[in-house]
Amino acid sequence: MPRFRDVPEIEVVLLDRKDLPSAGAGETPIMGLAPAIGNAIFDATGIRFRSLPMVPHGLKA
């Protein structure tokens, strides 16, 4: 799993677009964390989680 120090430098450009509604930038790097954890659990146990939260009692062998 990449760490924050592994992320390349990002250039931020702010646009003042009056013709478009405001929208959030989001936290897209966080989106890969849950799938990575789910795949690690699957790799270790062979059990695929299909819903959240991923909790230990969901590991029924």
WOGIBEL-V682902 format. One line per field, one symbol per residue. ss: DSSP state (a for helix, b for strand, c for the rest). phi: phi as a letter, one per 40 degrees, with the letter a starting at -180 (. if undefined). psi: psi as a letter, one per 30 degrees, with the letter a starting at -180 (. if undefined). A space follows every 10 residues. Layout:
# WOGIBEL-V682902
ss->???
phi->???
psi->???
This chain:
# WOGIBEL-V682902
ss->cccaaacccc cccccccccc cccccccaaa aaaaaaaaaa aaaaaccccc cccccaaacc c
phi->.ccdcccccb cbbcbcbccb ccaccgbdcc cccccccdcc ccdcbgbbcb abccbdcccc c
psi->kkleffklkk kkjkkijffk lkllflieff ffeeeeeeee eeeefgkkkg llljleffij .
